[in-house]
Amino acid sequence: MPRMRAVQVKHANGPFELVEREVPTPAAGQVLIKVQACGVCHSDAFTKLGAFPGINYPRVPGHEVVGVIDKVGERVTNWEPGQRVGVGWHGGHCGHCPSCRRGDFITCANGQIPGISYDGGYADYMIAPFEALAAIPDDLQAAEAAPLLCAGITTYNALRNSGIRAGDTVAVLGIGGLGHLGVQFAAKMGCRTVAIARGADKRPLALELGAHHYFDSTTQDVAAELNKLGGARVILSTVTSSQAMSAVLGGLAVDGKMIVVGAAPDPIEVSPLLLIGGRRAIQGWPSGTSADSEETLAFSALANIRPMIETMPLERAAEAYERMMSGAARFRMVITTGQ
């Protein structure tokens, strides 16, 4: 049997282990993907730490996967060997829960996540159900496409479903792995884009990415500055600090809303009067389906939007993960297999 490399976590809180395994065979409704690149996401910590219910170990992390179809199982149509594909956070759905019956697959009660529900992309090969596949445009290289399948789709899908129109003021809170893409998407959608981060050091980058204004939350009253611009129609919050989110809510315009895509454990604090008086809202947004991933990739290729990445080979996956978790990466780490 052919063999492959995989980086697995043997148990919760265990180390990453580079192991050799047999290349799996796709069952009915599945495809075998020869992995070329896999983004390293903060959510991979769910697998590393055992923080997601129901994980079976050993488990191979990774849900920002780009590669080429190697084999297809029975009952797989419209996909064939040799096609470039990606797999993101949406790794499959049940088809029969209330959400699926409404066609809302990303909120499936039994949804699957690569690297959590089944082995993900920290490997030379992986198996995925055909409904999780997104086609990769020829204009995108594998390593630059990988982060768009999580950080990209999350920010793009949140913005395009927010109700914004060209000319609206959109503020992006946090200029990191998600935020540096959110700024690009908002600007290319024709919005007056405001970047918000801690310190002045990210100002040049934010402006280079397309931001029209930059506010330093350590020296400026961001809510007051947003109000000088007429208030934000949307604040896209990519940070993991609820305190930072709470501090800028006063900068929402009438009918404005904060869309939360950065997960934080502590509560967001907001005055009901702020919400009521200006019909303001706070909304969460998950990533999206494989069709949403495809549209994110297509728009990114069309508008020349790219993530800023650092790459490391598969055997250095543990190092890539630690660099991402430490916040040292600028801005997304991507594992490559050399295939």
VEXDREN-2710 file (C-alpha; in Angstrom, 1 decimal):
% VEXDREN-2710
k/r/px/py/pz
1/MET/0.0/0.0/0.0
2/PRO/1.3/3.5/-0.8
3/ARG/2.4/5.5/2.3
4/MET/2.2/9.2/3.2
5/ARG/3.3/11.6/5.9
6/ALA/0.9/13.1/8.4
7/VAL/1.2/15.3/11.4
8/GLN/-1.1/14.1/14.1
9/VAL/-2.1/14.9/17.7
10/LYS/-2.3/11.6/19.6
11/HIS/-4.3/12.9/22.6
12/ALA/-5.7/16.2/24.0
13/ASN/-2.8/18.5/24.9
14/GLY/-0.4/16.1/23.2
15/PRO/2.5/17.2/21.0
16/PHE/2.4/17.2/17.2
17/GLU/3.8/14.0/15.8
18/LEU/5.1/13.4/12.2
19/VAL/4.1/9.9/11.4
20/GLU/3.8/7.6/8.4
21/ARG/0.4/6.1/7.4
22/GLU/-1.2/4.3/4.5
23/VAL/-2.8/6.5/2.0
24/PRO/-6.6/6.2/2.6
25/THR/-9.1/5.1/0.0
26/PRO/-12.2/7.3/-0.6
27/ALA/-15.6/5.7/0.2
28/ALA/-18.8/6.5/-1.7
29/GLY/-19.4/10.2/-1.8
30/GLN/-15.8/11.0/-0.9
31/VAL/-12.6/12.1/-2.7
32/LEU/-8.9/11.6/-2.0
33/ILE/-7.0/14.9/-2.2
34/LYS/-3.3/15.2/-2.7
35/VAL/-2.6/18.1/-0.4
36/GLN/-0.3/20.9/-1.6
37/ALA/-0.9/23.5/1.1
38/CYS/-2.7/23.8/4.4
39/GLY/-3.2/27.0/6.3
40/VAL/-2.6/27.1/10.1
41/CYS/-5.5/28.6/11.9
42/HIS/-6.0/29.6/15.5
43/SER/-9.0/27.2/15.5
44/ASP/-6.5/24.3/15.1
45/ALA/-6.0/24.8/18.8
46/PHE/-9.4/23.0/19.3
47/THR/-7.7/19.8/18.0
48/LYS/-4.4/20.4/19.8
49/LEU/-6.0/21.1/23.2
50/GLY/-9.0/18.8/22.9
51/ALA/-11.3/21.9/23.3
52/PHE/-14.0/20.8/20.8
53/PRO/-16.6/18.2/21.9
54/GLY/-16.4/14.7/20.4
55/ILE/-12.9/14.7/18.9
56/ASN/-11.5/11.2/18.4
57/TYR/-7.8/10.8/18.6
58/PRO/-5.3/10.5/17.0
59/ARG/-6.4/13.4/14.8
60/VAL/-4.7/15.3/12.0
61/PRO/-5.5/19.0/12.2
62/GLY/-6.1/21.4/9.3
63/HIS/-9.1/23.0/7.7
64/GLU/-7.6/25.4/5.1
65/VAL/-6.7/22.8/2.6
66/VAL/-5.7/23.2/-1.1
67/GLY/-4.7/20.3/-3.4
68/VAL/-5.6/18.2/-6.3
69/ILE/-8.1/15.4/-6.5
70/ASP/-6.3/12.1/-6.7
71/LYS/-9.2/9.6/-6.6
72/VAL/-13.0/9.8/-6.4
73/GLY/-15.3/7.4/-4.7
74/GLU/-18.6/6.0/-6.0
75/ARG/-21.5/8.4/-6.4
76/VAL/-19.2/11.4/-6.8
77/THR/-20.3/13.5/-9.8
78/ASN/-18.9/16.8/-11.3
79/TRP/-15.5/16.2/-9.7
80/GLU/-12.7/14.2/-11.2
81/PRO/-9.0/13.4/-10.7
82/GLY/-6.7/16.3/-11.5
83/GLN/-9.0/19.1/-10.5
84/ARG/-7.7/21.7/-8.1
85/VAL/-9.9/21.9/-5.0
86/GLY/-10.0/23.4/-1.5
87/VAL/-11.7/22.4/1.7
88/GLY/-12.5/24.9/4.4
89/TRP/-14.2/25.0/7.8
90/HIS/-17.4/23.6/6.3
91/GLY/-16.4/20.0/5.9
92/GLY/-19.8/18.4/5.3
93/HIS/-23.4/18.5/6.5
94/CYS/-26.1/16.0/7.4
95/GLY/-28.8/17.1/5.0
96/HIS/-31.7/16.3/7.3
97/CYS/-31.5/18.7/10.4
98/PRO/-33.8/21.8/10.4
99/SER/-30.9/24.0/9.1
100/CYS/-30.1/21.7/6.3
101/ARG/-33.7/21.4/5.3
102/ARG/-33.7/25.2/4.9
103/GLY/-30.5/25.0/2.8
104/ASP/-28.5/26.7/5.6
105/PHE/-25.7/24.1/5.6
106/ILE/-23.1/26.1/7.6
107/THR/-25.4/26.0/10.7
108/CYS/-26.0/22.2/10.3
109/ALA/-26.6/20.6/13.7
110/ASN/-24.3/17.8/12.7
111/GLY/-21.9/19.7/10.6
112/GLN/-18.4/18.2/10.0
113/ILE/-15.1/20.2/10.3
114/PRO/-11.9/18.9/8.7
115/GLY/-9.2/18.4/11.3
116/ILE/-11.8/18.0/14.0
117/SER/-14.5/15.6/12.8
118/TYR/-12.1/13.8/10.5
119/ASP/-8.4/14.0/9.6
120/GLY/-7.5/17.3/8.0
121/GLY/-4.8/18.8/5.8
122/TYR/-1.6/18.5/7.9
123/ALA/-0.7/15.6/5.7
124/ASP/0.3/14.5/2.1
125/TYR/-3.3/13.2/1.5
126/MET/-6.7/13.6/3.0
127/ILE/-10.2/12.4/2.5
128/ALA/-13.2/14.8/2.2
129/PRO/-16.9/14.5/1.3
130/PHE/-17.7/15.9/-2.1
131/GLU/-20.0/18.5/-0.7
132/ALA/-17.1/20.2/1.1
133/LEU/-15.1/20.9/-2.1
134/ALA/-14.5/24.3/-3.6
135/ALA/-12.9/24.8/-7.0
136/ILE/-9.6/26.8/-7.0
137/PRO/-9.1/29.5/-9.6
138/ASP/-6.0/29.1/-11.8
139/ASP/-4.9/32.6/-10.8
140/LEU/-4.4/31.6/-7.2
141/GLN/-1.3/29.7/-6.0
142/ALA/-2.0/26.9/-3.5
143/ALA/-0.3/28.5/-0.6
144/GLU/-2.1/31.9/-1.0
145/ALA/-5.4/30.2/-1.6
146/ALA/-5.3/28.2/1.6
147/PRO/-6.0/31.0/4.1
148/LEU/-8.8/32.3/2.0
149/LEU/-10.7/29.1/2.8
150/CYS/-11.1/30.3/6.5
151/ALA/-9.9/33.8/7.2
152/GLY/-10.9/34.9/3.7
153/ILE/-14.4/33.4/3.5
154/THR/-15.2/34.5/7.1
155/THR/-14.5/38.2/6.4
156/TYR/-15.7/38.3/2.9
157/ASN/-19.0/36.4/3.6
158/ALA/-19.7/38.5/6.7
159/LEU/-19.2/41.8/4.8
160/ARG/-21.2/40.8/1.7
161/ASN/-24.1/39.6/3.8
162/SER/-24.1/42.7/6.1
163/GLY/-26.2/45.0/3.9
164/ILE/-23.4/47.4/3.1
165/ARG/-23.4/49.4/-0.1
166/ALA/-20.6/51.1/-2.0
167/GLY/-19.7/54.3/-0.2
168/ASP/-20.7/53.1/3.3
169/THR/-18.2/53.4/6.1
170/VAL/-16.9/50.1/7.2
171/ALA/-14.5/49.8/10.2
172/VAL/-12.3/46.7/10.6
173/LEU/-11.3/46.1/14.2
174/GLY/-8.0/44.3/14.4
175/ILE/-5.4/44.1/11.6
176/GLY/-4.2/40.5/11.9
177/GLY/-4.9/37.2/10.2
178/LEU/-8.5/38.1/9.5
179/GLY/-8.4/41.9/9.6
180/HIS/-5.7/42.4/7.0
181/LEU/-8.1/40.5/4.6
182/GLY/-11.2/42.3/5.9
183/VAL/-9.6/45.7/5.0
184/GLN/-8.9/44.5/1.5
185/PHE/-12.4/43.2/0.9
186/ALA/-14.1/46.3/2.3
187/ALA/-12.0/48.6/0.2
188/LYS/-12.5/46.5/-3.0
189/MET/-16.2/46.5/-2.3
190/GLY/-16.2/50.3/-2.6
191/CYS/-16.6/51.2/1.1
192/ARG/-14.9/53.9/3.0
193/THR/-12.6/51.7/5.0
194/VAL/-11.3/52.4/8.5
195/ALA/-8.7/50.2/10.0
196/ILE/-8.4/50.0/13.8
197/ALA/-5.6/48.5/15.7
198/ARG/-3.3/49.0/18.7
199/GLY/-0.3/51.2/18.1
200/ALA/0.8/53.2/15.2
201/ASP/3.1/50.6/13.6
202/LYS/0.3/49.0/11.5
203/ARG/-0.8/52.3/9.9
204/PRO/1.4/52.1/6.8
205/LEU/0.3/48.5/6.1
206/ALA/-3.4/49.3/6.7
207/LEU/-3.2/52.2/4.2
208/GLU/-1.3/50.0/1.7
209/LEU/-4.0/47.4/2.0
210/GLY/-6.6/49.9/1.0
211/ALA/-7.8/51.6/4.3
212/HIS/-8.8/55.2/3.9
213/HIS/-8.3/56.0/7.7
214/TYR/-6.4/54.4/10.5
215/PHE/-7.2/54.8/14.2
216/ASP/-4.8/53.8/17.0
217/SER/-7.0/52.5/19.8
218/THR/-4.2/53.2/22.4
219/THR/-4.1/56.9/21.7
220/GLN/-7.4/57.8/20.2
221/ASP/-11.1/57.6/21.2
222/VAL/-12.1/55.3/18.3
223/ALA/-15.8/55.7/18.8
224/ALA/-15.5/59.4/18.8
225/GLU/-13.3/59.4/15.7
226/LEU/-15.9/57.1/13.9
227/ASN/-18.6/59.5/14.8
228/LYS/-16.7/62.4/13.2
229/LEU/-17.0/60.4/10.0
230/GLY/-20.7/60.0/10.5
231/GLY/-20.5/56.6/12.2
232/ALA/-19.8/53.2/10.9
233/ARG/-22.4/51.3/9.0
234/VAL/-20.6/48.1/9.9
235/ILE/-17.8/47.4/12.3
236/LEU/-16.2/44.0/11.5
237/SER/-14.6/42.8/14.7
238/THR/-11.8/40.3/14.0
239/VAL/-10.1/40.7/17.5
240/THR/-10.4/38.2/20.3
241/SER/-10.9/40.9/23.0
242/SER/-14.5/41.6/24.1
243/GLN/-13.2/44.7/25.9
244/ALA/-11.9/46.1/22.6
245/MET/-15.2/45.3/20.9
246/SER/-17.2/47.1/23.7
247/ALA/-15.0/50.2/23.4
248/VAL/-15.9/50.9/19.8
249/LEU/-19.6/50.1/19.8
250/GLY/-20.4/53.8/20.3
251/GLY/-19.0/54.5/16.9
252/LEU/-21.8/52.7/15.1
253/ALA/-24.1/54.9/12.9
254/VAL/-27.9/54.7/13.1
255/ASP/-28.9/51.2/11.9
256/GLY/-25.2/50.2/12.1
257/LYS/-24.1/46.8/13.4
258/MET/-21.0/45.1/14.7
259/ILE/-20.3/41.8/13.1
260/VAL/-18.3/39.5/15.3
261/VAL/-16.0/37.0/13.6
262/GLY/-13.2/36.9/16.3
263/ALA/-14.1/34.5/19.1
264/ALA/-13.6/35.7/22.7
265/PRO/-14.8/33.9/25.9
266/ASP/-15.7/37.0/27.9
267/PRO/-19.0/38.9/27.3
268/ILE/-19.3/42.1/25.2
269/GLU/-20.7/44.9/27.3
270/VAL/-23.1/47.3/25.7
271/SER/-25.8/49.7/27.0
272/PRO/-29.3/48.8/25.8
273/LEU/-29.9/52.5/25.3
274/LEU/-27.1/52.5/22.6
275/LEU/-28.8/49.7/20.8
276/ILE/-32.4/51.0/21.1
277/GLY/-31.8/54.6/20.4
278/GLY/-30.0/54.1/17.1
279/ARG/-31.5/50.7/16.1
280/ARG/-27.9/49.3/16.4
281/ALA/-27.1/45.6/16.5
282/ILE/-24.4/43.1/17.3
283/GLN/-24.3/40.0/15.1
284/GLY/-22.1/36.9/14.9
285/TRP/-21.1/35.3/11.6
286/PRO/-19.7/31.8/10.9
287/SER/-17.6/31.2/7.8
288/GLY/-19.7/29.7/5.0
289/THR/-20.3/26.7/2.8
290/SER/-18.1/25.4/0.0
291/ALA/-20.1/27.5/-2.5
292/ASP/-19.2/30.5/-0.4
293/SER/-15.6/29.5/-0.4
294/GLU/-15.6/29.2/-4.2
295/GLU/-17.1/32.7/-4.5
296/THR/-14.6/34.1/-2.0
297/LEU/-11.7/32.6/-4.1
298/ALA/-13.2/34.0/-7.3
299/PHE/-13.6/37.5/-5.9
300/SER/-10.1/37.4/-4.5
301/ALA/-8.7/36.5/-7.9
302/LEU/-10.8/39.1/-9.6
303/ALA/-10.0/41.9/-7.2
304/ASN/-6.3/40.9/-6.7
305/ILE/-6.8/40.3/-3.0
306/ARG/-4.1/38.1/-1.4
307/PRO/-3.3/37.1/2.2
308/MET/0.1/37.9/3.6
309/ILE/1.7/34.5/4.4
310/GLU/4.7/32.7/5.7
311/THR/5.3/29.1/4.6
312/MET/6.9/26.1/6.2
313/PRO/7.2/22.5/5.1
314/LEU/5.0/19.8/6.6
315/GLU/7.8/18.5/8.8
316/ARG/7.9/21.9/10.5
317/ALA/4.1/22.0/11.2
318/ALA/4.6/22.2/15.0
319/GLU/6.9/25.3/14.5
320/ALA/4.3/26.9/12.2
321/TYR/1.6/26.3/14.8
322/GLU/3.6/27.9/17.6
323/ARG/4.5/30.9/15.5
324/MET/0.8/31.4/14.7
325/MET/-0.3/31.0/18.3
326/SER/2.4/33.4/19.5
327/GLY/1.1/36.2/17.2
328/ALA/4.5/36.5/15.6
329/ALA/3.2/35.5/12.1
330/ARG/2.5/38.2/9.6
331/PHE/-0.2/37.2/9.1
332/ARG/-1.0/33.6/8.2
333/MET/1.2/30.5/8.4
334/VAL/0.8/28.0/5.6
335/ILE/2.2/24.4/5.6
336/THR/3.4/23.1/2.2
337/THR/3.9/19.5/1.2
338/GLY/6.1/20.0/-1.9
339/GLN/3.6/18.0/-4.0
END
